[in-house]
Amino acid sequence: MSEQPLNPTPTGAPDDDAVVGTHADAAATGSTAADALADAASDVPADVTADVTADEAAALRAASFERARRLRQEPRFPGGPAADPAGSHHERRIRSFQPRRSRVTTGQQDALERLWPKWGLDIDGQRVLDLAEMFDGLPVVLEIGFGMGEATAQMAADDPGTGILAVDVHTPGQGNLLGLADQAGSTNVRVANGDAVILLREMLAPESLDGLRVYFPDPWPKARHHKRRLIQPEFLDLVAPALKPGAIVHCATDWEPYAEQMLEVLTAHPRFANTAADGGYAPRPAFRPLTRFEGQGLDKGHVVHDLLFARV
């Protein structure tokens, strides 16, 4: 398995679309490093910089930026998901997600504080997970991107014999999923905070997963952003070794051009075979819930495509 980052960008190469800076910077603020610099600079009042030398003004801005950086690295909830889980594993790479900061409700905060120590983990790239121990020997599927967690919680409740390792960077969604699982009495969900690429590349043993679910990933519709799409040949190269033979990769999207790309990329990959007899899309499996988001799309006339490919 290649140790190269997904869609790597050479250090120093200009790329207007590249997400630069640590994942924690983006996860905490939803901004790039350049935005952080601008924000830090704006913290220094104009009437102060007007009365100091250029060097002194630069030092003031640097100090302000350093304070902002330290704040962004502090966890929003002590004992909960880390603001910078991969810390030293920072790399310059085009990412498929756009982290954002949103308000955390009282219920979500309560779930994070109570349940994160038991059911949460940070993707720090520092260890290989023992999934058998983590899930008491259950078969485990990886779900990348679960939004607010309603569908994930329902699948966990409907199938308690399967463990779900659910990955996302959205703190409110992490808290919501933990709360929903707790309310349902489900103990087969673990919530992972951070970059799924680092998880796949550094924290999962070979052939440790029984499946992968990627439901309604960001379609990045603009042509210049297509390189951000998650389902790419390089990503499948990373996924294949972590899956057991016969494990199912299940993708779903309501964005027609992205569905076509998914089908093309998965069909072309030598480690995956389409389970649909006609080589096309599959019917929605009964185990995948119809989400509120999906229902809204169907009401607008969107067509949802499911793809199910087996690892060979």
BALOBA-1460 file (C-alpha; in Angstrom, 3 decimals):
// residues 312
<rec num="1" residu="m" x="0.000" y="0.000" z="0.000"/>
<rec num="2" residu="s" x="1.320" y="3.380" z="-0.951"/>
<rec num="3" residu="e" x="2.237" y="5.702" z="1.873"/>
<rec num="4" residu="q" x="1.760" y="8.760" z="-0.313"/>
<rec num="5" residu="p" x="-1.052" y="11.122" z="0.704"/>
<rec num="6" residu="l" x="-4.234" y="11.117" z="-1.325"/>
<rec num="7" residu="n" x="-3.961" y="13.616" z="-4.202"/>
<rec num="8" residu="p" x="-0.644" y="14.953" z="-2.936"/>
<rec num="9" residu="t" x="0.436" y="18.475" z="-3.775"/>
<rec num="10" residu="p" x="4.215" y="19.098" z="-3.788"/>
<rec num="11" residu="t" x="5.333" y="21.342" z="-0.983"/>
<rec num="12" residu="g" x="5.579" y="24.892" z="-2.202"/>
<rec num="13" residu="a" x="3.478" y="24.291" z="-5.300"/>
<rec num="14" residu="p" x="0.810" y="26.945" z="-5.745"/>
<rec num="15" residu="d" x="-2.772" y="25.711" z="-5.702"/>
<rec num="16" residu="d" x="-5.626" y="28.095" z="-5.069"/>
<rec num="17" residu="d" x="-7.895" y="25.195" z="-4.109"/>
<rec num="18" residu="a" x="-5.547" y="23.366" z="-1.755"/>
<rec num="19" residu="v" x="-6.499" y="23.274" z="1.891"/>
<rec num="20" residu="v" x="-3.375" y="24.448" z="3.655"/>
<rec num="21" residu="g" x="-2.584" y="24.150" z="7.355"/>
<rec num="22" residu="t" x="-3.353" y="21.500" z="9.915"/>
<rec num="23" residu="h" x="-6.652" y="19.708" z="9.909"/>
<rec num="24" residu="a" x="-7.320" y="21.155" z="13.346"/>
<rec num="25" residu="d" x="-7.119" y="24.709" z="12.005"/>
<rec num="26" residu="a" x="-9.802" y="23.902" z="9.482"/>
<rec num="27" residu="a" x="-11.890" y="21.748" z="11.800"/>
<rec num="28" residu="a" x="-11.998" y="24.410" z="14.467"/>
<rec num="29" residu="t" x="-12.710" y="27.361" z="12.234"/>
<rec num="30" residu="g" x="-13.775" y="26.183" z="8.792"/>
<rec num="31" residu="s" x="-11.074" y="28.420" z="7.330"/>
<rec num="32" residu="t" x="-7.719" y="28.072" z="5.676"/>
<rec num="33" residu="a" x="-4.399" y="29.045" z="7.193"/>
<rec num="34" residu="a" x="-4.452" y="32.230" z="5.128"/>
<rec num="35" residu="d" x="-7.790" y="33.143" z="6.703"/>
<rec num="36" residu="a" x="-6.309" y="32.482" z="10.134"/>
<rec num="37" residu="l" x="-3.420" y="34.817" z="9.409"/>
<rec num="38" residu="a" x="-5.804" y="37.518" z="8.266"/>
<rec num="39" residu="d" x="-7.955" y="37.068" z="11.353"/>
<rec num="40" residu="a" x="-4.919" y="37.248" z="13.618"/>
<rec num="41" residu="a" x="-3.652" y="40.380" z="11.918"/>
<rec num="42" residu="s" x="-7.029" y="42.045" z="12.304"/>
<rec num="43" residu="d" x="-6.846" y="41.474" z="16.073"/>
<rec num="44" residu="v" x="-4.175" y="44.193" z="16.292"/>
<rec num="45" residu="p" x="-5.884" y="47.631" z="16.429"/>
<rec num="46" residu="a" x="-4.960" y="50.081" z="13.707"/>
<rec num="47" residu="d" x="-4.254" y="52.853" z="16.213"/>
<rec num="48" residu="v" x="-1.627" y="50.619" z="17.823"/>
<rec num="49" residu="t" x="0.178" y="49.691" z="14.626"/>
<rec num="50" residu="a" x="0.173" y="53.338" z="13.524"/>
<rec num="51" residu="d" x="2.463" y="54.301" z="16.434"/>
<rec num="52" residu="v" x="5.015" y="51.497" z="16.188"/>
<rec num="53" residu="t" x="7.713" y="50.496" z="13.752"/>
<rec num="54" residu="a" x="7.133" y="47.953" z="11.046"/>
<rec num="55" residu="d" x="9.103" y="45.338" z="13.013"/>
<rec num="56" residu="e" x="7.094" y="45.992" z="16.167"/>
<rec num="57" residu="a" x="3.837" y="45.741" z="14.229"/>
<rec num="58" residu="a" x="4.963" y="42.449" z="12.726"/>
<rec num="59" residu="a" x="5.821" y="41.143" z="16.201"/>
<rec num="60" residu="l" x="2.384" y="42.151" z="17.496"/>
<rec num="61" residu="r" x="0.670" y="40.366" z="14.637"/>
<rec num="62" residu="a" x="2.812" y="37.262" z="15.163"/>
<rec num="63" residu="a" x="1.913" y="37.183" z="18.852"/>
<rec num="64" residu="s" x="-1.777" y="37.578" z="18.025"/>
<rec num="65" residu="f" x="-1.586" y="34.787" z="15.477"/>
<rec num="66" residu="e" x="0.146" y="32.515" z="17.990"/>
<rec num="67" residu="r" x="-2.624" y="33.145" z="20.541"/>
<rec num="68" residu="a" x="-5.236" y="32.321" z="17.901"/>
<rec num="69" residu="r" x="-3.363" y="29.154" z="16.934"/>
<rec num="70" residu="r" x="-3.220" y="27.942" z="20.537"/>
<rec num="71" residu="l" x="-6.928" y="28.584" z="20.990"/>
<rec num="72" residu="r" x="-7.770" y="26.597" z="17.867"/>
<rec num="73" residu="q" x="-5.765" y="23.632" z="19.156"/>
<rec num="74" residu="e" x="-7.638" y="23.504" z="22.439"/>
<rec num="75" residu="p" x="-10.530" y="21.006" z="22.527"/>
<rec num="76" residu="r" x="-13.973" y="22.568" z="22.660"/>
<rec num="77" residu="f" x="-14.937" y="19.975" z="25.268"/>
<rec num="78" residu="p" x="-12.210" y="18.771" z="27.659"/>
<rec num="79" residu="g" x="-12.073" y="15.000" z="27.441"/>
<rec num="80" residu="g" x="-13.972" y="15.102" z="24.135"/>
<rec num="81" residu="p" x="-12.860" y="15.135" z="20.475"/>
<rec num="82" residu="a" x="-9.486" y="16.794" z="20.004"/>
<rec num="83" residu="a" x="-9.187" y="19.945" z="17.942"/>
<rec num="84" residu="d" x="-6.006" y="18.665" z="16.270"/>
<rec num="85" residu="p" x="-6.071" y="14.855" z="16.459"/>
<rec num="86" residu="a" x="-3.404" y="14.238" z="13.827"/>
<rec num="87" residu="g" x="-1.081" y="17.041" z="15.032"/>
<rec num="88" residu="s" x="2.359" y="15.923" z="13.920"/>
<rec num="89" residu="h" x="0.862" y="14.134" z="10.908"/>
<rec num="90" residu="h" x="0.105" y="17.429" z="9.184"/>
<rec num="91" residu="e" x="0.609" y="17.219" z="5.451"/>
<rec num="92" residu="r" x="-0.219" y="19.374" z="2.472"/>
<rec num="93" residu="r" x="-2.980" y="17.487" z="0.683"/>
<rec num="94" residu="i" x="-6.140" y="18.330" z="-1.204"/>
<rec num="95" residu="r" x="-8.949" y="17.212" z="1.086"/>
<rec num="96" residu="s" x="-12.407" y="15.916" z="0.270"/>
<rec num="97" residu="f" x="-14.095" y="17.625" z="3.210"/>
<rec num="98" residu="q" x="-14.696" y="21.208" z="4.255"/>
<rec num="99" residu="p" x="-14.815" y="21.348" z="8.059"/>
<rec num="100" residu="r" x="-17.040" y="23.940" z="9.655"/>
<rec num="101" residu="r" x="-17.878" y="25.185" z="13.121"/>
<rec num="102" residu="s" x="-21.506" y="24.985" z="14.195"/>
<rec num="103" residu="r" x="-23.362" y="25.500" z="17.419"/>
<rec num="104" residu="v" x="-23.416" y="22.508" z="19.750"/>
<rec num="105" residu="t" x="-26.703" y="22.034" z="21.593"/>
<rec num="106" residu="t" x="-26.929" y="21.256" z="25.287"/>
<rec num="107" residu="g" x="-27.927" y="17.672" z="24.510"/>
<rec num="108" residu="q" x="-25.027" y="17.171" z="22.108"/>
<rec num="109" residu="q" x="-22.593" y="18.628" z="24.621"/>
<rec num="110" residu="d" x="-23.936" y="16.322" z="27.323"/>
<rec num="111" residu="a" x="-23.488" y="13.304" z="25.040"/>
<rec num="112" residu="l" x="-19.934" y="14.311" z="24.176"/>
<rec num="113" residu="e" x="-18.983" y="14.811" z="27.806"/>
<rec num="114" residu="r" x="-20.565" y="11.546" z="28.984"/>
<rec num="115" residu="l" x="-19.939" y="9.193" z="26.088"/>
<rec num="116" residu="w" x="-16.829" y="10.330" z="24.233"/>
<rec num="117" residu="p" x="-14.434" y="8.700" z="26.730"/>
<rec num="118" residu="k" x="-16.262" y="5.392" z="26.182"/>
<rec num="119" residu="w" x="-17.283" y="5.443" z="22.503"/>
<rec num="120" residu="g" x="-15.159" y="8.156" z="20.894"/>
<rec num="121" residu="l" x="-11.650" y="8.152" z="19.497"/>
<rec num="122" residu="d" x="-9.357" y="10.643" z="17.806"/>
<rec num="123" residu="i" x="-7.670" y="9.826" z="14.515"/>
<rec num="124" residu="d" x="-4.136" y="10.652" z="15.610"/>
<rec num="125" residu="g" x="-2.202" y="8.290" z="13.338"/>
<rec num="126" residu="q" x="-0.199" y="7.055" z="16.322"/>
<rec num="127" residu="r" x="-1.531" y="3.515" z="16.766"/>
<rec num="128" residu="v" x="-3.197" y="0.607" z="14.993"/>
<rec num="129" residu="l" x="-6.707" y="-0.003" z="16.266"/>
<rec num="130" residu="d" x="-7.701" y="-3.411" z="17.584"/>
<rec num="131" residu="l" x="-11.191" y="-3.539" z="16.120"/>
<rec num="132" residu="a" x="-11.895" y="-7.002" z="17.524"/>
<rec num="133" residu="e" x="-11.332" y="-5.702" z="21.040"/>
<rec num="134" residu="m" x="-13.096" y="-2.404" z="20.387"/>
<rec num="135" residu="f" x="-16.260" y="-4.105" z="19.086"/>
<rec num="136" residu="d" x="-16.166" y="-7.333" z="21.138"/>
<rec num="137" residu="g" x="-15.492" y="-9.478" z="18.094"/>
<rec num="138" residu="l" x="-18.280" y="-8.105" z="15.890"/>
<rec num="139" residu="p" x="-17.714" y="-7.653" z="12.146"/>
<rec num="140" residu="v" x="-16.966" y="-3.971" z="11.543"/>
<rec num="141" residu="v" x="-17.941" y="-1.601" z="8.748"/>
<rec num="142" residu="l" x="-16.412" y="1.830" z="8.304"/>
<rec num="143" residu="e" x="-18.746" y="4.733" z="7.558"/>
<rec num="144" residu="i" x="-17.151" y="7.937" z="6.273"/>
<rec num="145" residu="g" x="-19.222" y="11.062" z="6.788"/>
<rec num="146" residu="f" x="-22.409" y="10.571" z="8.801"/>
<rec num="147" residu="g" x="-23.787" y="14.108" z="9.085"/>
<rec num="148" residu="m" x="-26.027" y="14.324" z="12.138"/>
<rec num="149" residu="g" x="-25.955" y="10.556" z="12.596"/>
<rec num="150" residu="e" x="-29.650" y="9.668" z="12.264"/>
<rec num="151" residu="a" x="-29.129" y="7.014" z="9.569"/>
<rec num="152" residu="t" x="-26.064" y="5.597" z="11.313"/>
<rec num="153" residu="a" x="-27.917" y="5.280" z="14.614"/>
<rec num="154" residu="q" x="-30.832" y="3.557" z="12.911"/>
<rec num="155" residu="m" x="-28.550" y="1.069" z="11.110"/>
<rec num="156" residu="a" x="-26.772" y="0.307" z="14.388"/>
<rec num="157" residu="a" x="-30.083" y="-0.308" z="16.160"/>
<rec num="158" residu="d" x="-31.440" y="-2.451" z="13.313"/>
<rec num="159" residu="d" x="-28.290" y="-4.592" z="13.136"/>
<rec num="160" residu="p" x="-26.698" y="-4.946" z="16.588"/>
<rec num="161" residu="g" x="-24.540" y="-7.783" z="15.266"/>
<rec num="162" residu="t" x="-22.458" y="-5.378" z="13.161"/>
<rec num="163" residu="g" x="-20.083" y="-2.783" z="14.555"/>
<rec num="164" residu="i" x="-20.009" y="0.651" z="12.911"/>
<rec num="165" residu="l" x="-16.876" y="2.783" z="13.033"/>
<rec num="166" residu="a" x="-18.303" y="6.174" z="12.023"/>
<rec num="167" residu="v" x="-15.919" y="8.958" z="10.973"/>
<rec num="168" residu="d" x="-16.673" y="12.663" z="10.742"/>
<rec num="169" residu="v" x="-15.203" y="16.046" z="11.720"/>
<rec num="170" residu="h" x="-18.483" y="17.798" z="12.591"/>
<rec num="171" residu="t" x="-18.665" y="18.168" z="16.372"/>
<rec num="172" residu="p" x="-22.463" y="18.642" z="16.614"/>
<rec num="173" residu="g" x="-22.967" y="15.515" z="14.509"/>
<rec num="174" residu="q" x="-20.562" y="13.546" z="16.680"/>
<rec num="175" residu="g" x="-22.490" y="14.521" z="19.791"/>
<rec num="176" residu="n" x="-25.834" y="13.847" z="18.127"/>
<rec num="177" residu="l" x="-24.837" y="10.340" z="17.020"/>
<rec num="178" residu="l" x="-23.524" y="9.465" z="20.464"/>
<rec num="179" residu="g" x="-26.777" y="10.673" z="22.012"/>
<rec num="180" residu="l" x="-28.961" y="8.757" z="19.542"/>
<rec num="181" residu="a" x="-27.004" y="5.531" z="20.059"/>
<rec num="182" residu="d" x="-27.271" y="5.934" z="23.809"/>
<rec num="183" residu="q" x="-31.036" y="6.534" z="23.648"/>
<rec num="184" residu="a" x="-31.487" y="3.412" z="21.506"/>
<rec num="185" residu="g" x="-29.342" y="1.288" z="23.802"/>
<rec num="186" residu="s" x="-26.922" y="0.578" z="20.941"/>
<rec num="187" residu="t" x="-23.395" y="-0.354" z="21.991"/>
<rec num="188" residu="n" x="-22.084" y="-1.207" z="18.515"/>
<rec num="189" residu="v" x="-21.147" y="2.343" z="17.413"/>
<rec num="190" residu="r" x="-17.801" y="4.073" z="17.792"/>
<rec num="191" residu="v" x="-17.315" y="7.661" z="16.654"/>
<rec num="192" residu="a" x="-13.957" y="8.648" z="15.176"/>
<rec num="193" residu="n" x="-12.885" y="12.284" z="14.912"/>
<rec num="194" residu="g" x="-10.556" y="13.355" z="12.113"/>
<rec num="195" residu="d" x="-9.334" y="12.527" z="8.640"/>
<rec num="196" residu="a" x="-10.454" y="9.143" z="7.276"/>
<rec num="197" residu="v" x="-7.410" y="9.008" z="4.995"/>
<rec num="198" residu="i" x="-5.080" y="8.956" z="8.011"/>
<rec num="199" residu="l" x="-7.290" y="6.328" z="9.638"/>
<rec num="200" residu="l" x="-7.135" y="4.058" z="6.593"/>
<rec num="201" residu="r" x="-3.472" y="4.625" z="5.929"/>
<rec num="202" residu="e" x="-2.057" y="4.327" z="9.429"/>
<rec num="203" residu="m" x="-4.567" y="3.014" z="11.967"/>
<rec num="204" residu="l" x="-6.310" y="-0.004" z="10.423"/>
<rec num="205" residu="a" x="-4.783" y="-3.454" z="10.103"/>
<rec num="206" residu="p" x="-4.917" y="-5.243" z="6.737"/>
<rec num="207" residu="e" x="-8.218" y="-7.012" z="6.056"/>
<rec num="208" residu="s" x="-9.771" y="-5.711" z="9.276"/>
<rec num="209" residu="l" x="-12.968" y="-4.229" z="7.786"/>
<rec num="210" residu="d" x="-16.092" y="-6.058" z="6.640"/>
<rec num="211" residu="g" x="-17.393" y="-3.126" z="4.648"/>
<rec num="212" residu="l" x="-17.214" y="0.563" z="3.757"/>
<rec num="213" residu="r" x="-20.143" y="2.973" z="3.555"/>
<rec num="214" residu="v" x="-19.963" y="6.388" z="1.917"/>
<rec num="215" residu="y" x="-23.398" y="7.963" z="1.766"/>
<rec num="216" residu="f" x="-24.002" y="11.318" z="0.069"/>
<rec num="217" residu="p" x="-20.447" y="12.643" z="0.125"/>
<rec num="218" residu="d" x="-19.881" y="16.223" z="-0.946"/>
<rec num="219" residu="p" x="-20.209" y="16.174" z="-4.771"/>
<rec num="220" residu="w" x="-17.947" y="19.211" z="-5.261"/>
<rec num="221" residu="p" x="-19.911" y="20.159" z="-8.387"/>
<rec num="222" residu="k" x="-17.533" y="22.767" z="-9.821"/>
<rec num="223" residu="a" x="-15.138" y="21.261" z="-12.361"/>
<rec num="224" residu="r" x="-12.100" y="22.779" z="-10.690"/>
<rec num="225" residu="h" x="-13.117" y="21.086" z="-7.422"/>
<rec num="226" residu="h" x="-13.593" y="17.571" z="-8.814"/>
<rec num="227" residu="k" x="-10.151" y="16.667" z="-7.491"/>
<rec num="228" residu="r" x="-11.628" y="17.030" z="-3.992"/>
<rec num="229" residu="r" x="-14.145" y="14.233" z="-4.512"/>
<rec num="230" residu="l" x="-13.553" y="11.328" z="-2.165"/>
<rec num="231" residu="i" x="-14.138" y="8.434" z="-4.551"/>
<rec num="232" residu="q" x="-10.962" y="8.493" z="-6.636"/>
<rec num="233" residu="p" x="-8.565" y="5.730" z="-7.763"/>
<rec num="234" residu="e" x="-6.021" y="6.760" z="-5.113"/>
<rec num="235" residu="f" x="-8.633" y="6.495" z="-2.374"/>
<rec num="236" residu="l" x="-9.663" y="3.012" z="-3.517"/>
<rec num="237" residu="d" x="-5.984" y="1.989" z="-3.488"/>
<rec num="238" residu="l" x="-5.982" y="2.993" z="0.174"/>
<rec num="239" residu="v" x="-9.273" y="1.258" z="0.986"/>
<rec num="240" residu="a" x="-8.688" y="-2.110" z="-0.669"/>
<rec num="241" residu="p" x="-6.000" y="-3.480" z="1.705"/>
<rec num="242" residu="a" x="-8.107" y="-2.672" z="4.790"/>
<rec num="243" residu="l" x="-11.093" y="-4.662" z="3.507"/>
<rec num="244" residu="k" x="-11.560" y="-8.402" z="3.847"/>
<rec num="245" residu="p" x="-12.123" y="-10.327" z="0.602"/>
<rec num="246" residu="g" x="-15.807" y="-10.093" z="-0.250"/>
<rec num="247" residu="a" x="-16.335" y="-6.936" z="1.825"/>
<rec num="248" residu="i" x="-18.802" y="-4.516" z="0.267"/>
<rec num="249" residu="v" x="-18.093" y="-0.914" z="-0.644"/>
<rec num="250" residu="h" x="-21.473" y="0.830" z="-0.627"/>
<rec num="251" residu="c" x="-21.767" y="4.348" z="-1.998"/>
<rec num="252" residu="a" x="-24.857" y="6.475" z="-2.493"/>
<rec num="253" residu="t" x="-25.309" y="9.901" z="-4.065"/>
<rec num="254" residu="d" x="-28.066" y="12.041" z="-5.538"/>
<rec num="255" residu="w" x="-25.652" y="13.962" z="-7.762"/>
<rec num="256" residu="e" x="-25.834" y="12.324" z="-11.189"/>
<rec num="257" residu="p" x="-22.372" y="13.340" z="-12.489"/>
<rec num="258" residu="y" x="-20.746" y="12.105" z="-9.263"/>
<rec num="259" residu="a" x="-22.661" y="8.805" z="-9.514"/>
<rec num="260" residu="e" x="-21.285" y="8.372" z="-13.019"/>
<rec num="261" residu="q" x="-17.758" y="9.055" z="-11.797"/>
<rec num="262" residu="m" x="-18.161" y="6.624" z="-8.890"/>
<rec num="263" residu="l" x="-19.355" y="3.903" z="-11.260"/>
<rec num="264" residu="e" x="-16.509" y="4.539" z="-13.680"/>
<rec num="265" residu="v" x="-13.787" y="4.606" z="-11.005"/>
<rec num="266" residu="l" x="-15.036" y="1.550" z="-9.105"/>
<rec num="267" residu="t" x="-15.563" y="-0.467" z="-12.300"/>
<rec num="268" residu="a" x="-12.046" y="0.307" z="-13.497"/>
<rec num="269" residu="h" x="-10.356" y="-0.694" z="-10.228"/>
<rec num="270" residu="p" x="-8.931" y="-4.239" z="-10.280"/>
<rec num="271" residu="r" x="-9.666" y="-4.875" z="-6.585"/>
<rec num="272" residu="f" x="-13.441" y="-4.343" z="-6.820"/>
<rec num="273" residu="a" x="-16.269" y="-6.067" z="-8.671"/>
<rec num="274" residu="n" x="-19.773" y="-4.739" z="-9.243"/>
<rec num="275" residu="t" x="-22.458" y="-6.807" z="-7.503"/>
<rec num="276" residu="a" x="-25.109" y="-5.552" z="-9.953"/>
<rec num="277" residu="a" x="-25.619" y="-8.145" z="-12.677"/>
<rec num="278" residu="d" x="-25.924" y="-5.511" z="-15.381"/>
<rec num="279" residu="g" x="-22.768" y="-3.692" z="-14.259"/>
<rec num="280" residu="g" x="-24.684" y="-0.574" z="-13.288"/>
<rec num="281" residu="y" x="-26.344" y="0.848" z="-10.203"/>
<rec num="282" residu="a" x="-27.969" y="-1.242" z="-7.496"/>
<rec num="283" residu="p" x="-31.368" y="-0.864" z="-5.822"/>
<rec num="284" residu="r" x="-31.266" y="0.785" z="-2.395"/>
<rec num="285" residu="p" x="-30.628" y="-2.031" z="0.095"/>
<rec num="286" residu="a" x="-33.225" y="-2.387" z="2.831"/>
<rec num="287" residu="f" x="-30.594" y="-1.774" z="5.519"/>
<rec num="288" residu="r" x="-29.838" y="1.759" z="4.267"/>
<rec num="289" residu="p" x="-32.452" y="4.076" z="5.790"/>
<rec num="290" residu="l" x="-34.173" y="6.752" z="3.757"/>
<rec num="291" residu="t" x="-32.785" y="9.874" z="5.413"/>
<rec num="292" residu="r" x="-34.548" y="13.218" z="5.779"/>
<rec num="293" residu="f" x="-31.951" y="14.768" z="3.448"/>
<rec num="294" residu="e" x="-32.566" y="12.069" z="0.856"/>
<rec num="295" residu="g" x="-36.327" y="12.479" z="1.121"/>
<rec num="296" residu="q" x="-36.014" y="16.202" z="0.488"/>
<rec num="297" residu="g" x="-33.942" y="15.476" z="-2.605"/>
<rec num="298" residu="l" x="-36.459" y="12.949" z="-3.903"/>
<rec num="299" residu="d" x="-39.232" y="15.507" z="-3.401"/>
<rec num="300" residu="k" x="-37.265" y="17.849" z="-5.660"/>
<rec num="301" residu="g" x="-36.968" y="15.205" z="-8.366"/>
<rec num="302" residu="h" x="-33.415" y="14.086" z="-7.580"/>
<rec num="303" residu="v" x="-32.475" y="10.519" z="-8.492"/>
<rec num="304" residu="v" x="-30.486" y="8.608" z="-5.877"/>
<rec num="305" residu="h" x="-27.999" y="6.006" z="-7.051"/>
<rec num="306" residu="d" x="-26.578" y="3.207" z="-4.905"/>
<rec num="307" residu="l" x="-23.406" y="1.384" z="-5.863"/>
<rec num="308" residu="l" x="-22.346" y="-1.908" z="-4.269"/>
<rec num="309" residu="f" x="-18.945" y="-3.320" z="-5.137"/>
<rec num="310" residu="a" x="-17.248" y="-6.342" z="-3.571"/>
<rec num="311" residu="r" x="-13.557" y="-6.400" z="-2.745"/>
<rec num="312" residu="v" x="-11.876" y="-9.196" z="-4.747"/>
